[in-house]
Amino acid sequence: MADSEALPSLAGDPVAVEALLRAVFGVVVDEAIQKGTSASQKVCEWKEPEELKQLLDLELRSQGESQEQILERCRAVIRYSVKTGHPRFFNQLFSGLDPHALAGRIITESLNTSQYTYEIAPVFVLMEEEVLRKLRALVGWSSGDGIFCPGGSISNMYAVNLARYQRYPDCKQRGLRTLPPLALFTSKEVGKRHRPNAGLLILISSHVTTPSRRELRFWDLALTVSESRLMREGKWSPTIWRGRLVRPKLRVLCRSWSVPPLAPLC
């Protein structure tokens, strides 16, 4: 990144490497673990973006810095970051700090291996298989496979891809253009999250009107799918009566949707 001479390195000096790591670990224990999990401390020392840029001094320079400067930068990073291990941190899908898990993370980061093959990560591949076996057992499966996902959005994309493959198992051999138009129905609340996934999987993303912000019922989905099919076949057109949409009878919808009649509904 720089045109000048190489930055100073600690390679070949094990004493200096150990001294740096012990000093950094000391900062992590003091600032991130002890203070970061104390109710007497703030969850985050919040600063607006422009002010935080000035405080951190993020310019990429061609010259290295002293160990004390590096340690001070470590303290600044922790100081102005959100402490997810704080007892008053309530956000997203995680919280708390497990020291055993942190110890495991230190080992995995130090080894820096990938899960590609058994040759590069023999221990972690076996650990992965055992964890997947346990997760399958929790849902009642005695065999199968699995994959770890980095987040909910990509997990949903994998699930939709599996559903598509389950319905059209020959799509890999025949290609996507041989498939009929596929649609992904969601409520408006999750539309923004699923639209990119639908685009990647070449699906049509459509919203379903629901009475609840986070509820998608079979009845709502049946109406949406059946109305679209009836309109496409010319058997029904939207009619407004007293300011409301007149929908076809549910029995007609069930027959149009080609599903077995449901006694409580049809």
C-alpha positions as CSV (number, residue, x, y, z in Angstrom):
1,M,0.0,0.0,0.0
2,A,3.0,2.3,0.4
3,D,5.8,3.3,-2.0
4,S,8.3,3.7,0.8
5,E,10.2,0.9,2.6
6,A,8.3,-1.9,4.3
7,L,6.7,-1.3,7.7
8,P,8.6,-2.6,10.7
9,S,7.6,-6.2,11.5
10,L,7.9,-8.4,14.7
11,A,8.5,-11.5,12.6
12,G,11.6,-13.3,13.9
13,D,11.4,-11.7,17.3
14,P,9.3,-14.1,19.5
15,V,9.9,-12.0,22.6
16,A,8.5,-8.9,21.0
17,V,5.5,-10.8,19.6
18,E,4.7,-12.3,23.0
19,A,5.1,-8.8,24.6
20,L,2.7,-7.2,22.1
21,L,0.1,-10.0,22.4
22,R,0.1,-10.0,26.2
23,A,-0.3,-6.2,26.2
24,V,-3.2,-6.4,23.7
25,F,-4.9,-9.2,25.7
26,G,-4.5,-7.1,28.8
27,V,-6.3,-4.2,27.1
28,V,-9.1,-6.6,25.9
29,V,-9.6,-8.1,29.4
30,D,-9.6,-4.7,31.1
31,E,-11.6,-2.7,28.6
32,A,-13.8,-5.1,26.6
33,I,-14.5,-7.8,29.2
34,Q,-14.4,-6.3,32.7
35,K,-15.6,-2.8,31.8
36,G,-17.6,-3.9,28.8
37,T,-19.7,-6.3,31.0
38,S,-20.1,-3.9,34.0
39,A,-23.5,-2.3,34.6
40,S,-21.7,0.8,35.9
41,Q,-20.3,1.4,32.5
42,K,-22.0,2.6,29.3
43,V,-23.1,0.3,26.6
44,C,-21.5,2.6,24.1
45,E,-19.7,5.9,24.2
46,W,-21.7,7.2,21.3
47,K,-20.3,9.7,18.8
48,E,-21.7,11.0,15.5
49,P,-19.8,9.8,12.4
50,E,-17.8,13.0,11.7
51,E,-16.7,13.4,15.3
52,L,-15.8,9.8,15.6
53,K,-13.6,10.0,12.5
54,Q,-11.6,12.8,14.1
55,L,-11.3,10.9,17.4
56,L,-10.1,7.7,15.8
57,D,-7.8,9.2,13.2
58,L,-8.4,6.4,10.6
59,E,-5.9,7.6,8.0
60,L,-3.9,4.9,6.4
61,R,-0.2,5.9,6.7
62,S,2.9,4.6,5.1
63,Q,4.8,4.5,8.4
64,G,4.3,2.3,11.3
65,E,3.5,3.3,14.9
66,S,5.0,2.5,18.3
67,Q,3.5,-0.3,20.4
68,E,2.0,2.3,22.8
69,Q,0.3,4.0,20.0
70,I,-1.1,0.6,18.8
71,L,-2.4,-0.1,22.3
72,E,-4.0,3.3,22.6
73,R,-5.8,2.6,19.3
74,C,-7.0,-0.7,20.7
75,R,-8.4,1.1,23.7
76,A,-10.1,3.6,21.4
77,V,-11.7,0.9,19.3
78,I,-13.2,-0.7,22.3
79,R,-14.2,2.6,24.0
80,Y,-16.3,3.7,21.0
81,S,-17.7,0.3,20.1
82,V,-21.0,-1.2,21.2
83,K,-20.5,-3.6,24.1
84,T,-22.7,-6.5,23.2
85,G,-21.7,-8.3,26.4
86,H,-23.1,-5.4,28.5
87,P,-26.1,-6.5,30.7
88,R,-28.1,-3.6,29.3
89,F,-27.4,-4.4,25.7
90,F,-30.7,-5.3,24.0
91,N,-30.5,-5.4,20.3
92,Q,-30.8,-7.8,17.3
93,L,-30.2,-11.5,17.9
94,F,-27.4,-11.8,20.5
95,S,-26.1,-10.5,23.8
96,G,-23.9,-11.5,26.6
97,L,-20.3,-12.7,26.7
98,D,-19.4,-16.3,27.3
99,P,-15.8,-16.7,28.4
100,H,-15.6,-20.3,27.1
101,A,-16.8,-19.2,23.7
102,L,-14.4,-16.3,23.7
103,A,-11.6,-18.8,24.5
104,G,-12.6,-20.9,21.6
105,R,-12.6,-17.8,19.3
106,I,-9.1,-17.0,20.4
107,I,-8.0,-20.5,19.4
108,T,-9.7,-20.4,16.0
109,E,-8.5,-17.0,15.2
110,S,-4.9,-17.9,16.1
111,L,-5.0,-21.0,14.0
112,N,-6.7,-19.2,11.1
113,T,-7.8,-22.3,9.2
114,S,-10.7,-22.7,6.8
115,Q,-13.3,-25.5,6.7
116,Y,-12.7,-26.4,3.1
117,T,-11.3,-29.9,3.6
118,Y,-10.2,-32.3,6.3
119,E,-6.5,-31.8,5.3
120,I,-6.6,-28.1,6.2
121,A,-8.8,-28.3,9.3
122,P,-9.0,-31.9,10.6
123,V,-10.1,-31.0,14.2
124,F,-12.7,-28.3,13.2
125,V,-14.2,-30.5,10.4
126,L,-14.9,-33.2,12.9
127,M,-16.3,-30.7,15.4
128,E,-18.5,-29.3,12.7
129,E,-19.9,-32.7,11.8
130,E,-20.7,-33.4,15.5
131,V,-22.5,-30.1,16.0
132,L,-24.6,-30.7,12.8
133,R,-25.4,-34.2,14.0
134,K,-26.7,-32.7,17.3
135,L,-28.7,-30.1,15.5
136,R,-30.3,-32.7,13.3
137,A,-31.2,-34.8,16.3
138,L,-33.0,-31.8,17.9
139,V,-35.5,-31.7,15.0
140,G,-35.8,-35.5,14.9
141,W,-33.6,-36.4,12.0
142,S,-31.3,-39.4,12.2
143,S,-29.3,-38.5,9.1
144,G,-28.8,-35.7,6.7
145,D,-26.4,-32.8,6.1
146,G,-26.2,-29.2,7.1
147,I,-24.5,-25.9,6.6
148,F,-23.7,-23.0,9.0
149,C,-25.0,-19.6,7.8
150,P,-23.6,-16.2,8.7
151,G,-27.1,-14.6,9.1
152,G,-30.8,-14.8,8.7
153,S,-31.1,-13.4,5.2
154,I,-28.7,-15.8,3.6
155,S,-30.4,-18.6,5.6
156,N,-33.7,-17.7,4.1
157,M,-32.1,-17.6,0.7
158,Y,-30.7,-21.2,1.2
159,A,-34.2,-22.3,2.3
160,V,-35.9,-20.9,-0.8
161,N,-33.2,-22.5,-3.0
162,L,-33.9,-25.8,-1.4
163,A,-37.6,-25.4,-1.8
164,R,-37.1,-24.7,-5.5
165,Y,-34.9,-27.7,-5.9
166,Q,-37.4,-29.9,-4.1
167,R,-40.1,-28.8,-6.4
168,Y,-38.0,-28.9,-9.6
169,P,-35.1,-31.4,-8.9
170,D,-34.0,-31.3,-12.5
171,C,-33.4,-27.5,-12.6
172,K,-29.6,-28.0,-12.4
173,Q,-29.6,-30.2,-15.5
174,R,-32.2,-28.4,-17.5
175,G,-31.4,-24.8,-16.5
176,L,-33.6,-22.1,-14.9
177,R,-35.1,-20.9,-18.1
178,T,-36.9,-24.2,-18.6
179,L,-38.8,-23.7,-15.3
180,P,-42.2,-22.0,-15.1
181,P,-42.4,-18.5,-13.5
182,L,-41.8,-18.9,-9.8
183,A,-43.1,-16.5,-7.2
184,L,-42.1,-15.7,-3.6
185,F,-45.0,-14.5,-1.4
186,T,-44.2,-12.5,1.7
187,S,-45.8,-9.9,3.9
188,K,-44.8,-6.3,3.4
189,E,-42.7,-6.4,6.6
190,V,-40.1,-8.8,5.2
191,G,-40.3,-7.7,1.6
192,K,-37.1,-5.6,1.7
193,R,-35.1,-8.5,3.1
194,H,-36.3,-11.1,0.6
195,R,-36.4,-9.1,-2.6
196,P,-32.6,-9.4,-3.1
197,N,-32.8,-13.1,-2.5
198,A,-35.7,-13.4,-5.0
199,G,-33.6,-11.6,-7.5
200,L,-30.6,-13.9,-7.0
201,L,-32.8,-17.0,-7.4
202,I,-34.7,-15.5,-10.4
203,L,-38.1,-15.4,-8.6
204,I,-40.9,-12.9,-8.6
205,S,-41.3,-11.2,-5.2
206,S,-44.9,-10.4,-4.3
207,H,-46.5,-9.0,-1.2
208,V,-49.4,-10.6,0.6
209,T,-51.9,-8.4,2.5
210,T,-52.1,-9.6,6.0
211,P,-54.0,-8.4,9.1
212,S,-50.9,-8.7,11.3
213,R,-47.5,-7.1,10.7
214,R,-45.6,-10.3,11.2
215,E,-48.1,-13.0,10.4
216,L,-48.6,-14.8,7.1
217,R,-51.6,-17.1,7.2
218,F,-52.6,-19.8,4.8
219,W,-55.9,-18.0,4.1
220,D,-54.1,-14.8,3.1
221,L,-51.7,-16.7,0.8
222,A,-54.5,-18.8,-0.7
223,L,-56.4,-15.6,-1.6
224,T,-53.4,-13.9,-3.2
225,V,-52.3,-17.0,-5.3
226,S,-55.9,-17.9,-6.3
227,E,-56.9,-14.3,-7.3
228,S,-53.7,-14.0,-9.4
229,R,-54.6,-17.3,-11.2
230,L,-58.2,-16.4,-11.7
231,M,-57.3,-13.0,-13.1
232,R,-54.7,-14.6,-15.5
233,E,-57.3,-17.1,-16.7
234,G,-60.0,-14.4,-17.2
235,K,-62.3,-16.0,-14.6
236,W,-62.4,-13.0,-12.2
237,S,-61.6,-9.3,-12.3
238,P,-61.2,-7.0,-9.3
239,T,-64.5,-5.3,-8.3
240,I,-64.8,-2.5,-5.9
241,W,-68.1,-2.3,-3.9
242,R,-68.6,0.4,-1.2
243,G,-64.9,1.1,-1.2
244,R,-63.8,-2.6,-0.6
245,L,-62.4,-5.3,-2.9
246,V,-65.0,-7.9,-3.7
247,R,-63.2,-11.3,-3.5
248,P,-64.4,-14.6,-5.0
249,K,-65.9,-17.2,-2.7
250,L,-63.4,-19.3,-0.8
251,R,-64.7,-22.6,-2.2
252,V,-64.0,-21.3,-5.8
253,L,-60.5,-20.2,-4.6
254,C,-59.7,-23.6,-3.2
255,R,-60.8,-25.3,-6.5
256,S,-58.9,-22.8,-8.6
257,W,-55.7,-23.3,-6.5
258,S,-55.9,-27.1,-7.0
259,V,-55.6,-27.9,-3.3
260,P,-57.7,-30.4,-1.3
261,P,-60.8,-28.7,0.2
262,L,-60.3,-27.7,3.8
263,A,-63.4,-28.6,5.8
264,P,-63.2,-25.7,8.3
265,L,-62.6,-23.2,5.5
266,C,-64.3,-24.5,2.3
